Amino acid sequence: MAKWGMVIDLDKCTGCQSCSIACKAENNVPHGSPEEHIKRMTPFWHKVIAVSHGEYPTLRIDLIPMPCMHCDDAPCVTVCPAKATYRREDGIVIQDFRRCIGCKYCIVACPYGVRSFNYKEPEEEEYHRPDLPPSRADRGVWPFPNRVHGVVEKCTFCFHRIDQAVRDGKKVGIDVVPACAEACPAHAISFGDLDDPNSNVSQLLASRQWMRLREEMGTSPKVFYLPK
């Protein structure tokens, strides 16, 4: 069984946010109205945050892409009373919309702030995705049409692409990657099997100094950063 992970090269990242837009397009995440943006009610499964270092005139801003960390010891999984959040054998942490009751415990437990609460009711014009496997979409529709009002949403490493690639015998990380990695014009995002020493992500981690966010929390995230 593979152990999927992601490596983000901060030296290459330009902060263009193509990854965020690609994630929204791939997963049909609502863009929201200007009023919702002001109220911070717009869901983002993948976002780019700005971290400042120092003070003016030596101030430096680092732009850090932030998908879900898909932690090995994910606190969001342990606090969910409805078991809507669970971790697959390949390490991907999934959010089951059909079970989510919108209590937001997982949002509070997540130390990375990468979960969003979708306040909207599902719309009738949600597009049909016949290419999605049954494990990702019920009756081929995404998001689930029978979900309750208000659910927590998050990055899934585009696991529908991964599962389809595994079934088709394609190479994940080479032939198939998540939408954010595919859309990155600077090729700053790499994806693959962390247990495979020949994978792109394993070779990057072996050849460069790397870091993980908030390692003191003991969550063992599977998103690694190559610092500048």
Contacts in CASP RR format, 6 or more apart in sequence:
PFRMAT RR
TARGET T0000
AUTHOR 0000-0000-0000
METHOD contacts of the structure
MODEL  1
MAKWGMVIDLDKCTGCQSCSIACKAENNVPHGSPEEHIKRMTPFWHKVIA
VSHGEYPTLRIDLIPMPCMHCDDAPCVTVCPAKATYRREDGIVIQDFRRC
IGCKYCIVACPYGVRSFNYKEPEEEEYHRPDLPPSRADRGVWPFPNRVHG
VVEKCTFCFHRIDQAVRDGKKVGIDVVPACAEACPAHAISFGDLDDPNSN
VSQLLASRQWMRLREEMGTSPKVFYLPK
1 89 0 8 1.000
1 90 0 8 1.000
2 90 0 8 1.000
2 172 0 8 1.000
2 192 0 8 1.000
2 193 0 8 1.000
2 195 0 8 1.000
2 196 0 8 1.000
3 90 0 8 1.000
3 91 0 8 1.000
3 193 0 8 1.000
3 194 0 8 1.000
3 195 0 8 1.000
3 222 0 8 1.000
4 70 0 8 1.000
4 90 0 8 1.000
4 91 0 8 1.000
4 92 0 8 1.000
4 157 0 8 1.000
4 162 0 8 1.000
4 172 0 8 1.000
4 191 0 8 1.000
4 192 0 8 1.000
4 193 0 8 1.000
4 194 0 8 1.000
4 222 0 8 1.000
5 70 0 8 1.000
5 157 0 8 1.000
5 191 0 8 1.000
5 192 0 8 1.000
5 193 0 8 1.000
5 194 0 8 1.000
5 201 0 8 1.000
5 222 0 8 1.000
5 223 0 8 1.000
5 224 0 8 1.000
6 67 0 8 1.000
6 157 0 8 1.000
6 178 0 8 1.000
6 181 0 8 1.000
6 189 0 8 1.000
6 190 0 8 1.000
6 191 0 8 1.000
6 192 0 8 1.000
6 201 0 8 1.000
6 222 0 8 1.000
6 223 0 8 1.000
6 224 0 8 1.000
7 189 0 8 1.000
7 190 0 8 1.000
7 191 0 8 1.000
7 200 0 8 1.000
7 201 0 8 1.000
7 204 0 8 1.000
7 205 0 8 1.000
7 210 0 8 1.000
7 223 0 8 1.000
7 224 0 8 1.000
7 225 0 8 1.000
7 226 0 8 1.000
8 64 0 8 1.000
8 65 0 8 1.000
8 188 0 8 1.000
8 189 0 8 1.000
8 190 0 8 1.000
8 223 0 8 1.000
8 224 0 8 1.000
8 225 0 8 1.000
8 226 0 8 1.000
9 188 0 8 1.000
9 189 0 8 1.000
9 190 0 8 1.000
9 204 0 8 1.000
9 225 0 8 1.000
9 226 0 8 1.000
10 62 0 8 1.000
10 63 0 8 1.000
10 64 0 8 1.000
10 188 0 8 1.000
10 225 0 8 1.000
10 226 0 8 1.000
10 227 0 8 1.000
10 228 0 8 1.000
11 188 0 8 1.000
11 226 0 8 1.000
11 227 0 8 1.000
11 228 0 8 1.000
12 186 0 8 1.000
12 187 0 8 1.000
12 188 0 8 1.000
13 48 0 8 1.000
13 63 0 8 1.000
13 64 0 8 1.000
13 65 0 8 1.000
13 184 0 8 1.000
13 186 0 8 1.000
13 188 0 8 1.000
14 63 0 8 1.000
14 185 0 8 1.000
14 186 0 8 1.000
14 188 0 8 1.000
15 48 0 8 1.000
15 63 0 8 1.000
15 65 0 8 1.000
16 185 0 8 1.000
16 186 0 8 1.000
17 47 0 8 1.000
17 48 0 8 1.000
18 183 0 8 1.000
18 184 0 8 1.000
18 185 0 8 1.000
19 46 0 8 1.000
19 48 0 8 1.000
19 65 0 8 1.000
19 67 0 8 1.000
19 179 0 8 1.000
19 180 0 8 1.000
19 181 0 8 1.000
19 183 0 8 1.000
19 184 0 8 1.000
19 189 0 8 1.000
20 44 0 8 1.000
20 46 0 8 1.000
20 47 0 8 1.000
20 48 0 8 1.000
20 180 0 8 1.000
21 183 0 8 1.000
22 179 0 8 1.000
22 180 0 8 1.000
22 182 0 8 1.000
22 183 0 8 1.000
23 29 0 8 1.000
23 44 0 8 1.000
23 45 0 8 1.000
23 46 0 8 1.000
23 67 0 8 1.000
23 155 0 8 1.000
23 179 0 8 1.000
23 180 0 8 1.000
24 31 0 8 1.000
24 44 0 8 1.000
24 45 0 8 1.000
25 179 0 8 1.000
26 158 0 8 1.000
26 179 0 8 1.000
27 45 0 8 1.000
27 142 0 8 1.000
27 156 0 8 1.000
27 158 0 8 1.000
27 179 0 8 1.000
28 126 0 8 1.000
28 127 0 8 1.000
28 142 0 8 1.000
28 143 0 8 1.000
29 43 0 8 1.000
29 44 0 8 1.000
29 45 0 8 1.000
29 153 0 8 1.000
30 42 0 8 1.000
30 43 0 8 1.000
30 118 0 8 1.000
30 120 0 8 1.000
31 42 0 8 1.000
32 41 0 8 1.000
32 42 0 8 1.000
36 42 0 8 1.000
41 117 0 8 1.000
41 119 0 8 1.000
42 116 0 8 1.000
43 116 0 8 1.000
43 117 0 8 1.000
43 118 0 8 1.000
43 153 0 8 1.000
44 116 0 8 1.000
45 67 0 8 1.000
45 68 0 8 1.000
45 114 0 8 1.000
45 116 0 8 1.000
45 153 0 8 1.000
45 154 0 8 1.000
45 155 0 8 1.000
45 156 0 8 1.000
46 65 0 8 1.000
46 66 0 8 1.000
46 67 0 8 1.000
46 155 0 8 1.000
46 180 0 8 1.000
47 65 0 8 1.000
47 66 0 8 1.000
47 114 0 8 1.000
48 63 0 8 1.000
48 64 0 8 1.000
48 65 0 8 1.000
48 66 0 8 1.000
49 63 0 8 1.000
49 64 0 8 1.000
49 66 0 8 1.000
50 61 0 8 1.000
50 62 0 8 1.000
50 63 0 8 1.000
50 64 0 8 1.000
51 61 0 8 1.000
51 62 0 8 1.000
51 63 0 8 1.000
51 64 0 8 1.000
52 59 0 8 1.000
52 60 0 8 1.000
52 61 0 8 1.000
52 62 0 8 1.000
53 59 0 8 1.000
53 60 0 8 1.000
53 61 0 8 1.000
53 62 0 8 1.000
54 60 0 8 1.000
62 228 0 8 1.000
64 213 0 8 1.000
64 225 0 8 1.000
65 180 0 8 1.000
65 188 0 8 1.000
65 189 0 8 1.000
66 112 0 8 1.000
66 113 0 8 1.000
66 114 0 8 1.000
67 114 0 8 1.000
67 155 0 8 1.000
67 157 0 8 1.000
67 180 0 8 1.000
67 223 0 8 1.000
68 93 0 8 1.000
68 112 0 8 1.000
68 114 0 8 1.000
68 115 0 8 1.000
68 154 0 8 1.000
68 155 0 8 1.000
68 156 0 8 1.000
68 157 0 8 1.000
68 223 0 8 1.000
69 112 0 8 1.000
69 114 0 8 1.000
69 212 0 8 1.000
69 213 0 8 1.000
69 219 0 8 1.000
69 221 0 8 1.000
69 222 0 8 1.000
69 223 0 8 1.000
70 91 0 8 1.000
70 92 0 8 1.000
70 93 0 8 1.000
70 155 0 8 1.000
70 157 0 8 1.000
70 221 0 8 1.000
70 222 0 8 1.000
70 223 0 8 1.000
71 93 0 8 1.000
71 219 0 8 1.000
71 220 0 8 1.000
71 221 0 8 1.000
71 222 0 8 1.000
72 91 0 8 1.000
72 219 0 8 1.000
72 220 0 8 1.000
72 221 0 8 1.000
72 222 0 8 1.000
73 218 0 8 1.000
73 219 0 8 1.000
73 220 0 8 1.000
74 85 0 8 1.000
74 87 0 8 1.000
74 93 0 8 1.000
74 219 0 8 1.000
75 109 0 8 1.000
75 110 0 8 1.000
75 111 0 8 1.000
75 217 0 8 1.000
75 219 0 8 1.000
76 85 0 8 1.000
76 93 0 8 1.000
76 105 0 8 1.000
76 106 0 8 1.000
76 109 0 8 1.000
76 110 0 8 1.000
76 115 0 8 1.000
77 85 0 8 1.000
77 86 0 8 1.000
77 87 0 8 1.000
77 93 0 8 1.000
78 109 0 8 1.000
79 105 0 8 1.000
79 106 0 8 1.000
79 108 0 8 1.000
79 109 0 8 1.000
80 105 0 8 1.000
80 106 0 8 1.000
81 101 0 8 1.000
81 103 0 8 1.000
81 105 0 8 1.000
82 99 0 8 1.000
82 100 0 8 1.000
82 101 0 8 1.000
82 103 0 8 1.000
83 96 0 8 1.000
83 99 0 8 1.000
84 95 0 8 1.000
84 96 0 8 1.000
84 97 0 8 1.000
84 98 0 8 1.000
84 99 0 8 1.000
84 100 0 8 1.000
84 101 0 8 1.000
84 152 0 8 1.000
85 93 0 8 1.000
85 94 0 8 1.000
85 95 0 8 1.000
85 96 0 8 1.000
85 106 0 8 1.000
85 152 0 8 1.000
86 93 0 8 1.000
86 94 0 8 1.000
86 96 0 8 1.000
87 93 0 8 1.000
87 94 0 8 1.000
88 94 0 8 1.000
88 159 0 8 1.000
90 162 0 8 1.000
91 222 0 8 1.000
92 156 0 8 1.000
92 157 0 8 1.000
92 159 0 8 1.000
92 162 0 8 1.000
93 154 0 8 1.000
93 156 0 8 1.000
94 156 0 8 1.000
94 159 0 8 1.000
95 106 0 8 1.000
95 151 0 8 1.000
95 152 0 8 1.000
95 153 0 8 1.000
95 154 0 8 1.000
95 156 0 8 1.000
97 143 0 8 1.000
97 144 0 8 1.000
97 147 0 8 1.000
97 151 0 8 1.000
97 153 0 8 1.000
98 138 0 8 1.000
98 144 0 8 1.000
98 146 0 8 1.000
98 147 0 8 1.000
100 147 0 8 1.000
100 148 0 8 1.000
100 150 0 8 1.000
100 151 0 8 1.000
100 152 0 8 1.000
101 148 0 8 1.000
102 117 0 8 1.000
102 148 0 8 1.000
102 150 0 8 1.000
102 151 0 8 1.000
102 152 0 8 1.000
104 117 0 8 1.000
104 152 0 8 1.000
106 115 0 8 1.000
106 152 0 8 1.000
107 113 0 8 1.000
107 115 0 8 1.000
107 117 0 8 1.000
107 152 0 8 1.000
111 214 0 8 1.000
111 217 0 8 1.000
111 219 0 8 1.000
112 213 0 8 1.000
112 214 0 8 1.000
112 221 0 8 1.000
114 154 0 8 1.000
114 155 0 8 1.000
115 152 0 8 1.000
115 153 0 8 1.000
115 154 0 8 1.000
116 152 0 8 1.000
116 153 0 8 1.000
116 154 0 8 1.000
117 150 0 8 1.000
117 151 0 8 1.000
117 152 0 8 1.000
117 153 0 8 1.000
118 150 0 8 1.000
118 151 0 8 1.000
118 152 0 8 1.000
118 153 0 8 1.000
119 149 0 8 1.000
119 150 0 8 1.000
120 150 0 8 1.000
121 149 0 8 1.000
121 150 0 8 1.000
122 143 0 8 1.000
122 144 0 8 1.000
122 145 0 8 1.000
122 147 0 8 1.000
126 141 0 8 1.000
126 142 0 8 1.000
126 143 0 8 1.000
126 145 0 8 1.000
127 142 0 8 1.000
128 140 0 8 1.000
128 141 0 8 1.000
129 137 0 8 1.000
129 140 0 8 1.000
129 141 0 8 1.000
129 142 0 8 1.000
130 140 0 8 1.000
131 164 0 8 1.000
132 140 0 8 1.000
132 142 0 8 1.000
132 160 0 8 1.000
133 160 0 8 1.000
133 163 0 8 1.000
133 164 0 8 1.000
133 167 0 8 1.000
135 159 0 8 1.000
135 160 0 8 1.000
135 163 0 8 1.000
136 142 0 8 1.000
136 159 0 8 1.000
136 160 0 8 1.000
136 163 0 8 1.000
137 144 0 8 1.000
137 160 0 8 1.000
138 144 0 8 1.000
138 145 0 8 1.000
138 146 0 8 1.000
139 145 0 8 1.000
143 151 0 8 1.000
143 153 0 8 1.000
157 178 0 8 1.000
157 191 0 8 1.000
158 177 0 8 1.000
158 178 0 8 1.000
158 179 0 8 1.000
158 180 0 8 1.000
161 176 0 8 1.000
161 177 0 8 1.000
161 178 0 8 1.000
161 179 0 8 1.000
162 172 0 8 1.000
162 176 0 8 1.000
162 178 0 8 1.000
164 176 0 8 1.000
165 171 0 8 1.000
165 172 0 8 1.000
165 175 0 8 1.000
165 176 0 8 1.000
166 172 0 8 1.000
170 176 0 8 1.000
172 191 0 8 1.000
172 192 0 8 1.000
172 193 0 8 1.000
173 181 0 8 1.000
173 190 0 8 1.000
173 191 0 8 1.000
173 192 0 8 1.000
173 193 0 8 1.000
173 199 0 8 1.000
173 200 0 8 1.000
173 201 0 8 1.000
174 200 0 8 1.000
177 189 0 8 1.000
177 191 0 8 1.000
177 192 0 8 1.000
178 189 0 8 1.000
178 191 0 8 1.000
180 189 0 8 1.000
181 189 0 8 1.000
181 190 0 8 1.000
181 191 0 8 1.000
190 200 0 8 1.000
190 201 0 8 1.000
190 204 0 8 1.000
191 200 0 8 1.000
191 201 0 8 1.000
192 199 0 8 1.000
192 200 0 8 1.000
192 201 0 8 1.000
193 199 0 8 1.000
193 201 0 8 1.000
193 202 0 8 1.000
194 201 0 8 1.000
194 202 0 8 1.000
194 205 0 8 1.000
194 222 0 8 1.000
195 202 0 8 1.000
196 202 0 8 1.000
197 203 0 8 1.000
197 206 0 8 1.000
201 224 0 8 1.000
204 210 0 8 1.000
204 226 0 8 1.000
205 224 0 8 1.000
208 226 0 8 1.000
209 226 0 8 1.000
209 227 0 8 1.000
210 224 0 8 1.000
210 225 0 8 1.000
210 226 0 8 1.000
210 227 0 8 1.000
211 224 0 8 1.000
211 225 0 8 1.000
211 227 0 8 1.000
212 221 0 8 1.000
212 223 0 8 1.000
212 224 0 8 1.000
212 225 0 8 1.000
213 221 0 8 1.000
213 223 0 8 1.000
213 225 0 8 1.000
214 221 0 8 1.000
215 221 0 8 1.000
END
